[in-house]
Each structure stands twice: as C-alpha cells, then as structure tokens.
Amino acid sequence: MKKIISFSIVLLSIVQLGLSQDFEFKASDIEIAYEKFILPNGLTLLVHEDHKAPIAAVNVWYHVGSKNEKPGKSGFAHLFEHLMFNGSENYNKDYFQALESIGGTDLNGTTNNDRTNYFQNVPVSALDQVLFLESDRMGHLLGAIDQERLDEQRGVVQNEKRQGENQPYGMQWDYLTKAMYPKGHPYSWTVIGEMEDLNAASLEDVQEWFKAYYGAANAVVAVAGDINPDEVYQKVLNYFGDIPAGPTIERQEVNIPIHNGDTYQVYQDRVPETRVLFAWNTPEFGAKEDLHFDLISSVLSSGKNSRLYKKFVYEDQTASSAVAFQASSEIASNFVTYLNVKPGQDADKLKTELEAEINKFIANGPTEQELKRVKAAYFSGFIKGLERIGGFGGVSDILASNATYHGDAAYYKTQLKFIEEATAEDLKNTAKKWLTRGKHILVCNPFPEFTVEKTTVDRSKLPELGPQKNSRFPELQRAELSNGLDIVLAKRTGVPTVVMSLIVDAGYKTDYLSSPGSAALAMNLLDEGTKSMSSLQINEKLQLLGASLSTFSNQDLSNVDMTTLKQSFNSSLDLFADVILNPIFPESEFSRLRAEQINNIKREKSQPFSMALRVMNKYMYGENHPYSNPYTGTGYEETVEKLTREDAVKFYDTWIKPNNATILVTGDIDMNDLKPMLQKAFGKWKKGAVPSVSFEAPQTNSKNTLYLMNRPESEQSIIIAGHLTEKYGGLSEVAMDQMVSIIGGDFTSRINMNLREDKHWSYGAGGLVLGSKEERPFIVYTSVQTDKTAESVTEIRKEVSEFVSTRPATMEEVEKVKTNQVLKLPGQWETNSSVNASVRNMIRYNLPDDYYQNYDKNVRELSVEDVRKVSKQVIKPEAVNWFMVGDRAKIASKLDQLGFDNIIEIDADGKPIVPAVKTDTEIKN
C-alpha cells in the first residue's frame, strides 16, 4: 500500500544556498522534496510538488535494457520500446497521437544497456489520461501487438540503425562495445543490436519479453509538477494497482572486465578527419570512483581551460576537438577520450602526445584551481537541471533514475557528496588505479510477496480531461537607455536562473555586403578576449560564476547570450558587458577560429543533411540575394580563407551598436533595479549610423529541378523539396503553424506517417517553414533507405499535391493540431531559456507584446477554411525544387523516370558538375 517515506525539506532556492563569495557548493544544500509510495503490487511511486507552471511530468522507468537480452536477440529491448508507442489493448492507436491531442511536450522513450524509460510533460488537466495510457501499456499491451506492427517497427528501428551508421564516426560505438567487453558479457552487444537479430525477432519473443520484464515490481513511476502527492497516489493506485508484479528478476552483479594490455584497432569511414580514441574499463555507475571520473573528464576536456582543449585545440591547434567523458553503466563503465586530428597533422604524434597528457594527470593529478572549477561546473549543471520537472536531467528523471539504479531516489545526494568531498589526491589515485590498466586504442534477502488491488478504472474509454489551466507567459516590460539601447524584461519569479541576450539586427544577411562567413566568424571571435581578460580567463570566470555565454548569428540577428544563476547576476552582467563593449579580436584567436570555421565547413560537406542545407539557399534565392549564402552561415572555404582580423573588427564597428540592438532579460528581477544596472554597464556605449540590407525579389526561375549531390556508399538518401513563400507577416502565421503541423510538423503528420509508419522507409520525415524576416523556404525533408529513393520522391509529391487539391486539411486534423498547440503551451515555457527564445522571436518579427498572451485564443478561433486558405498561399506544388544527397551510382538509374524538368549534379559548394545529369544513358556512361 501506502506512503512509506516523506521528505519535508523542500528544494532550497539558490538564493538560500548560503554560497561563499567564491561560490563553493555543498551537497547538503541541495534537497529535492519527494514522497515515496510502494503499491501492493511492488510498483514504486515517487511524487514531487512544483507549482511554478500548471504542468505535470510523468516518467516511467523499467529496470530492463539490452544487458537483459539473450545472445542472438540483440536490439530487442530497443525494438520493444518502439512497440510500446503503437497502442495498447484499450487505446489501440499511436501513443504520439494521444499525447499530441492533450498538449504533451518533452515526450519520448529511450533505451540503454540497463533501463527503458518513457516520459512526457502534460497540462495537469491531462494527468489522468497519461496515467491511463502508461498503465494500459504496462498491463494491457500484448493484445494490441500483431505481426504487422512488429514488422513496421522492425523497419523503423533498422532505418534508425542505418541513419546512425550513415553519420561520420557512426560505427565507433559498435567497435568499442565489442572491444571493451568479452563475448557473452551483458555489455558485449550494442543497444540497437544487429540487423540479423532484429530480423529474427518474433511475436513469441515479444510476448515473452513483456511477461518477463514489464511487471509492476520492475517499474518506477515518478510524477512531478503542479500536483498533490496523496491525490497522485490514489490515481496511480487506481490505474496501476491491478497490474501483476511480474516474475522475480535476478539482478546482474558488477562485472568489470580486465583489459590485459593495450589493444589497437583501425577502421575506415567517410569522415573529414582522423580520430584517435582511448578507452578504459572503469567502475560502475554511482560508485565513488565513477564520480571521480566525471571530474577527471571535466579537467581534461570541459571548457577552454581544460587540459586537452587548451593544448591540442587552443595552443597547438593540431586538433579540432578534444573530448573526454565517463560512459557510466550499471555493472561496468568506460572512460573515453579522443582527439579529432586536423588535416595535415601527424595522427601518430598526437596519439603519443595524448597518452603523455593522460600520464601527466596520473602522475600529478589536478591542481586545486582545476578541481574547484570543475566542481563548480558540476553543481551548477545539476542545479540548472532542477528548474525542469521532466525531460532529460529534470527532477522526475533524477528521482526515477536513482530509484531504479540504486534503490534510493535520494542517492543523488550521495553522488553530490562524492563530488564535494573529492580531493586532488583522490582524483590522482583513481586515475592511477584504472588508467594504468590496459586500454583500447581506436579505440540477497527473501523475495517479497506481492498482491494486486481491485480497480474501478473503466478501460473502455480514456478518462475525461480535467479542468484546463491557462498558460502563463510573462508580461513584457520595456525601457530604453539614452544611447538608444532597447531593454525588454520578462520577469519570472521563483526561478533560480537569469537569462540575458544582446540581440543585434545583423546576422548572416550582412555577408551580402561583405563576404560569406564573415558574420559567423566575427561573432565567434567576439568572446575570445577583452581589454582586461584573455579568452581562457573569460572561460574560467564563467565556470566560477556557474554561468555560460555564447555568441552566434542566424539569418537576421546576431546574438550574445548568457545564462547565469540569480545570486551571481551582478558579476555575470559585468562580464557580459565587458565581452560586448571591449572585445580586442586577438590575431592569434582569429587565425585559430578561421581555421576551425574552415574545418567546420569541411565537416558540413561530409554530413548528409548539412550538405543539402549549404547549397539550398543558392538555388532558392539566386546568386545576388542576402539569403543566398549557405544556410549554416559558415560560408565557403575560399571566402573564409581570405578573411582577415580587420574584417571581424569591421563587422563589429558596423553593426554592434546600441541603437541597432536590444537587451533581453528573463528572470526574477525588477525593471527598477535592472535599468540602473544596465545604464551603468552600457550607458557609455555610443550610438552610430547603421547601413541597411536591401532585399530585392529572389532571382531564380527554376522549378521541378533536381539538384543532386553524390555521396558514395551512403546507406540512405537525403531528400529536401521546397520553394519560397511569403515573408513573415505576409499571411496568417497562426494558421500556417497549424498547416505545417498537419502536413509535416508533428510526429503524426501526413508525411511522417506515410514514409516512417506506413512504408517504414525512413526513421523520420517532416516539413517546416524556415525562419527569416523576408521570403522564407517552405520545405519537406526526409532521410530514406537508398533503394526507396525514387519511390519516396513520388510519395512526397503526392502528399504535397493532394494537400492543396483532393485531400485538403480536414476538420479532424485542424482540431487535433489546434488542441495540441494550446495544451502544450504551459510546458513550452517552463524554463527561462524557453521564455527568452519566444521573446527573441517576438523581437525578430516585430510581434506585439501581448502576442503570446493571445496566442491560444487566436489558435482556438482558427477554422478549417483558414488553414486551407493559407495552405494554398504557402504550398505551390508546381514551384517545388528538389535537393538530394546520396549514392549516385545506386539511385541515378531511376531519377530520369520521375519527370523532373532538369536534373543537375552539383558539388558540395553548389557548383554544377558538367555534364549535368539528364538521361539514364548519360548516367550509365
């Protein structure tokens, strides 16, 4: 039955943590209030109250993963996770369909070696429906699974496997898994499994797996949000209480293989750089030494001051990335570190140098300053996760994972204590103990008795939705400094973080007046040193403040973003202003970042989707248009190579001015306090003239043209189809949002249901209108198995054409997406960062301040006629152009049969390859 333990201490607000001036964190200051219940059938229930938003997170964890599979049955835990989304006996429809209709967000399911979990955030009014659905698939699933569904999801999973392996370094974890664990070890096969094992999965396997592992006693349900624990207990008892406990499961003991001596393995992949990787077997998840490795990995590769980044990326500039992490699992873990070697560098030399850096750490351990910095970053990251009730790293996730893995939802306190108490000597000893062993280079009490409870649940229908609560979007407050700098404040109380952004009217469009890649490089260089601080000093101060800072651009805006903790806001603002007002654009940093940007371009030209995104704008807008450069903003190798430090300074002097910018702050602060602080920080910043970017009509006449990019040996083809539509505000944006959801925006959209769920040719397909102030691309996109490329083009054409002819949006579809849009709004604005993003959107498109207060009303008032009207405004089947990345030798023979007006083969920079592809005969020749 009932409640067995209750923690009355609430999660301390960050303001109450009593931190010293040096921001030293203590594990004892962090407490997550929760109540724990054990149902008579053995189900564990954890409940956490959080009333900041009218939403609830439901997180269900089953203590079963790939390590419970039998030899020859690899991938089955993950395949079963997919099957549980396809309907149960009393709700025999797609699970995503149900959650989209009630405003579900942060919705997904995942599988790893040790557990399977399902999670979602919903309005509190929908809590009963979610509990019904989760309990129905826990206790009433098998009658809904047939051979057709098994085959469908088998195809989806196999496409997911292909998609992963089609990415650069996609086979890395497969090789590591087999190298680190001997045959027969529970971790000696990958979670996604082998193709032949997936093909062998039968309905009998499904039934036995469900009966063996999906009983109530093998599950933890965590519920967090705007709820009452006792009420939640009664609901969970009602919905889950009649589900059998399931058979007793014998837990596998810690099993850490001994790697006798170094092993060496080489493989080839389609990648732009060599990667040198080391991996060691290390202690199990949650052990003290496991936490030590989290800190060790941060010392080695977290931030610009980390050892590996500083040496290889920053100083020597021989590697483009330096990574170290502890891959923790329940019965054994791996410590992994690798370098991506820049082209032209000696990989063997870097392998030797990487080994020397590891040995240096083993011999000397970290410095006290390094230890202090990484501890601060660890605690800061944990605290920031507590702002969210659901999703990865949120409160419900923390409670459920600790209860599942450690039998104690509060075990996180033990882990935090391990972090707090770790000394430099501890880390040195842990490294010496485990990292001097061989590495791979690439790379009991009697069982309890359980009973079931009678239930009054009527499973012939879904429970009725409870009363709906309105979404809460903060009212905006505005002010202006004397130099023209606009201030926008979105005040939110009771939240431990503050997010601030400098939003400048610039972005990639300004490259039209300079050179492709200029905006991206200049903004990337902005935080690389001020008149008083070097790049490394900036990074160290950010970590000590528990803050993060980023500089970036999109098509229309350039941005400086900072997220910090409330109690360190004053010091963070000083650093924020220093970066914006006093950049020095060091020549050494410029050269390093220019080389990194060129390397990023090469990576983009090796990754299927980014290959298409780089060339798409050129053919949609025409050569002489502000949006015609690569959508990624990185430019071209030859243009970036010619950029100088003076170009970055010129970008700053031209565009970064107070009268061309807005400061946006989201957090628990008053305008009466904020404005004087901003006046002090930015008041002396001088205004100045700013040029304008002229937008002429796009100069392109092509339609029904296929632009083909050859990527030999690709297992999948990337397809993007689209055309330009009207600029922002030129049509009903609210209606267009719902139209996009129906055709390609939601999981249950027409295109995704066709190519993924019905045909299972793809892991995912969709459509959207890309963001920009002027004319915007409407695109449909997918990644499909190579042998279904031509057939997928035909299906996309059919879906797009019929949407504005024989099969327009239906009343049922419109009502579904409208309801989903309104109901998910509360969860959409849970964090300050998400609110900040919405306000940034309002600033970008000059939306009224009450836009989101009225958004749900405007959505509710939409009619099916409104959606059909905007569909005909946006979707022009006759104007569609196509962009495809795939293995030309395997797909070209069918392309000429698809009725394209023209087929043009282009290279990775979008330049035509002569002769163009036109006929099947020419293709073969």
Secondary structure, 3 states (H helix, E strand, C coil): CCEEEECCCCCCCHHHHCCCCCCCCCHHHCCCCCEEEECCCCCEEEEEECCCCCEEEEEEEECCCHHHCCCCCCCHHHHHHHHCCCCCCCCCCCHHHHHHHCCCEEEEEEECCCCEEEEEEEEHHHHHHHHHHHHHHHHCCHHHCCHHHHHHHHHHHHHHHHHHHCCCCCCHHHHHHHHHCCCCCCCCCCCCCCHHHHHHCCHHHHHHHHHHHCCHHHEEEEEEECCCHHHHHHHHHHHHCCCCCCCCCCCCCCCCCCCCCCEECCCCCCCCCEEEEEEEEECCCCCHHHHHHHHHHHHHHCCCCCHHHHHHHHHCCCEEEEEEEEECCCCCEEEEEEEEECCCCCHHHHHHHHHHHHHHHHHHCCCHHHHHHHHHHHHHHHHHHCCCCCCCCCHHHHHHHHHHHHCCCCHHHHHHHHHHHCCHHHHHHHHHHHHCCCCEECCCCCCCCCCCCCCCCCCCCCCCCCCCCCCCCCCEEEEECCCCCEEEEEECCCCCEEEEEEEEECCHHHHHHCCCCHHHHHHHHCCCEECCCEHHHHHHHHHHHCCEEEEEECCCEEEEEEEEEHHHHHHHHHHHHHHHHCECCCHHHHHHHHHHHHHHHHHHCCCHHHHHHHHHHHHHHCCCCCCCCCCCCCCCHHHHHCCCHHHHHHHHHHHCCHHHEEEEEEECCCHHHHHHHHHHHHCCCCCCCCCCCCCCCCCCCCCCEEEEEECCCCCEEEEEEEEEECCCCCCCHHHHHHHHHHHHHCCCCHHHHHHHHHCCCEEEEEEEECCCCCCEEEEEEEEEEHHHHHHHHHHHHHHHHHHCCCCCCCHHHHHHHHHHHHHCHHHHCCCHHHHHHHHHHHHHCCCCCCCCCCHHHHHHCCCHHHHHHHHHHHCCHHHCEEEEEECHHHHHHHHHHHCCCEEEEECCCCCECCCCCCCHHHHHC
